[in-house]
Amino acid sequence: MSTLLETRELSLAYGPRLVLKNTTLALKGGRGRIVGLRGPNGAGKSTFLKACLGLHAAQGGELALLGARPGSPGFRAVLADIGYLPQARPAGQLRMTVAEVVELGRYGRLRQRRRLNKEDRRAVDAALEAAQVTGLRNRAIQELSGGQYQRVSLARALAGEPKLLLLDEPSSHLDLASRTTVVELITSLARTRKASMLLVSHDEELLALCDSFIDFFEHRAELRDA
């Protein structure tokens, strides 16, 4: 079985504060494995997820995702197999349509090509449908509600047909109707087992989908079975 995630003596800081110190984990893969990242606010869960993607530099130690270290020559190829749903909606967005945003999820697959082909457009259409946002495809993202934007972000992550999804608090800061829709979508994805997931959440309904957990405490994290 391949290794999904591995750390060796990993230390991470958020600003001046150390959130993880000398942590070693080895998480095996397996088709559609769902791993929940649990712990109190400020324990380093989101920081850890960003470090997995190379968006946050480690203070020390090593980290490898799908067998490649962030920043290494082989990591770019690994990124094409990863879909990421960040926690916060970015400010100052370019005026783009929903379809254009979801198309961004295909660019890791283009390699030497500069334009989307028929296969790419089929994947985009499938992602829009899976996230239930096909009817919004021509809307500007600035016009979307929080729940609609979250579903569009999920569609973008799915458009690359990832082997691994990194989801950071996907149901937080949403009204009840939007939260219900997002939870149902992620539950459906979890049941298909097409992609593994690293899921940061406090949502008990989502955490119930997990096969195992990485529990975060002060300065440390531990791997536990569900």
C-alpha positions in Angstrom: 0.0 0.0 0.0 1.4 3.4 -1.0 2.0 6.2 1.5 -0.5 9.0 1.5 1.2 11.3 3.9 4.4 11.1 5.9 6.2 13.5 8.3 9.5 13.2 10.1 10.3 15.4 13.0 8.0 18.1 11.4 7.7 21.5 13.1 5.3 24.2 12.0 4.7 27.7 13.2 1.8 30.1 12.7 3.4 33.6 12.9 5.6 33.6 15.9 3.8 30.7 17.6 4.9 27.1 17.2 1.9 24.9 16.6 3.6 21.6 15.8 6.9 20.3 17.1 9.0 17.3 16.0 6.0 15.3 14.8 6.4 12.0 13.0 3.4 10.4 11.2 3.0 7.7 8.5 -0.4 7.5 6.9 -0.9 4.7 4.3 -3.0 5.2 1.3 -5.7 2.9 0.0 -8.5 3.8 -2.4 -10.7 6.5 -1.1 -9.3 6.7 2.4 -10.9 9.5 4.4 -8.8 11.1 7.2 -10.2 13.7 9.5 -8.0 16.4 11.1 -9.4 17.2 14.5 -8.5 19.5 17.3 -9.2 22.9 18.9 -9.0 26.2 16.9 -5.4 27.3 16.7 -3.9 23.8 17.0 -2.4 24.0 13.5 -4.8 21.9 11.3 -5.1 24.5 8.5 -1.4 25.3 8.8 -0.6 21.6 8.4 -2.9 21.3 5.3 -1.2 24.3 3.7 2.2 22.8 4.5 1.1 19.7 2.6 0.6 21.8 -0.5 3.8 23.8 -0.1 1.9 27.0 0.8 3.4 27.2 4.2 7.1 26.6 5.0 8.1 24.2 7.7 10.2 25.3 10.6 12.0 22.0 10.5 11.8 18.4 9.6 10.3 16.8 6.5 6.9 16.3 5.0 5.9 14.2 1.9 2.4 14.0 0.2 1.8 11.1 -2.2 5.5 10.3 -2.0 6.8 13.8 -2.9 8.1 16.6 -0.8 6.7 20.1 -1.4 9.2 22.1 -3.4 10.9 19.0 -4.8 11.2 18.5 -8.6 8.5 15.8 -8.6 6.0 17.7 -6.5 4.4 19.6 -9.5 3.3 16.3 -10.9 1.8 15.4 -7.6 -0.2 18.6 -7.4 -2.1 17.6 -10.5 -3.6 14.8 -8.5 -4.7 17.0 -5.6 -7.8 19.1 -5.3 -7.9 21.8 -2.6 -10.8 23.6 -1.0 -9.5 26.4 1.2 -11.3 27.7 4.3 -11.5 31.4 3.5 -13.1 33.1 0.5 -10.3 35.2 -1.0 -10.7 39.0 -1.2 -10.3 41.1 -4.3 -11.3 38.4 -6.8 -11.0 38.9 -10.5 -14.3 39.1 -12.2 -14.7 35.6 -13.6 -17.6 33.4 -14.4 -18.3 30.2 -12.4 -17.3 28.2 -15.5 -14.0 30.0 -15.8 -13.2 29.4 -12.1 -14.0 25.7 -12.4 -11.8 25.5 -15.5 -8.8 26.6 -13.3 -9.0 23.1 -11.7 -7.9 21.6 -15.0 -4.7 23.5 -15.5 -2.6 21.1 -13.6 -3.6 18.5 -16.2 -2.7 20.6 -19.3 1.1 19.9 -19.2 2.4 21.1 -22.6 -1.1 22.1 -23.8 -2.2 25.7 -23.4 -5.9 25.3 -24.0 -8.6 23.0 -22.7 -9.6 20.2 -25.0 -12.8 18.2 -25.2 -11.7 15.9 -22.4 -11.0 18.9 -20.2 -14.4 20.4 -20.9 -16.2 17.2 -20.2 -14.4 17.1 -16.8 -15.4 20.7 -16.1 -19.1 19.9 -17.0 -19.0 16.8 -14.8 -17.6 18.8 -11.9 -20.2 21.5 -12.3 -22.9 18.9 -12.2 -21.5 17.0 -9.3 -21.4 20.2 -7.2 -24.9 21.2 -8.4 -23.8 24.5 -9.9 -24.4 23.9 -13.6 -27.1 26.5 -13.6 -24.7 29.1 -12.3 -22.0 28.6 -14.9 -22.4 32.0 -16.5 -22.7 33.9 -13.2 -19.9 36.1 -11.9 -18.4 34.7 -8.7 -18.8 38.1 -7.0 -22.6 37.6 -7.3 -22.6 34.3 -5.4 -23.7 33.6 -1.9 -21.3 31.9 0.6 -22.9 28.5 0.0 -22.9 28.9 -3.8 -19.3 30.0 -3.7 -18.3 27.0 -1.6 -20.0 24.6 -4.1 -18.1 26.3 -6.9 -14.8 25.9 -5.1 -15.6 22.2 -4.6 -16.4 21.9 -8.3 -13.0 23.5 -9.1 -11.3 21.0 -6.9 -13.1 18.1 -8.6 -12.5 19.3 -12.1 -8.9 18.0 -12.0 -10.2 14.5 -11.3 -8.0 14.3 -8.2 -6.7 11.3 -6.4 -6.7 13.3 -3.1 -8.9 16.1 -1.9 -7.8 18.5 0.8 -10.8 20.1 2.4 -10.4 22.8 5.0 -13.6 23.4 7.1 -15.9 23.0 4.0 -19.2 23.4 6.0 -18.2 26.3 8.3 -19.6 29.8 8.1 -22.6 28.7 6.0 -26.3 29.1 6.6 -28.2 25.9 7.4 -29.4 25.2 3.9 -26.0 25.8 2.3 -24.3 23.6 5.0 -26.8 20.8 4.4 -26.1 20.9 0.6 -22.3 20.9 1.1 -22.4 18.1 3.6 -24.6 16.0 1.3 -22.1 16.6 -1.6 -19.1 15.6 0.4 -21.0 12.6 1.8 -21.8 11.5 -1.8 -18.1 11.9 -2.8 -17.0 9.9 0.3 -19.3 7.0 -0.6 -18.0 6.7 -4.2 -14.4 6.3 -2.8 -13.0 7.7 -6.0 -10.6 10.1 -4.2 -9.0 10.0 -0.7 -9.6 13.0 1.5 -7.8 15.0 4.2 -10.7 16.7 5.9 -10.3 19.6 8.5 -13.6 19.9 10.2 -15.5 20.4 13.5 -18.6 19.1 11.8 -19.6 15.8 13.5 -21.6 14.7 10.5 -18.5 15.0 8.2 -16.1 13.5 10.8 -18.4 10.4 11.0 -17.3 9.7 7.4 -13.7 9.3 8.3 -11.8 6.0 8.5 -9.1 7.5 10.7 -8.0 10.8 12.3 -5.0 13.0 12.9 -5.7 14.5 16.3 -4.0 17.8 17.0 -3.0 18.9 20.5 -0.6 21.5 21.7 2.6 21.2 19.7 1.8 17.6 18.5 -0.4 15.4 16.4 -1.3 11.8 16.6 -2.8 9.3 14.1 -5.8 7.3 15.4 -8.2 4.9 13.9 -11.9 5.8 13.8 
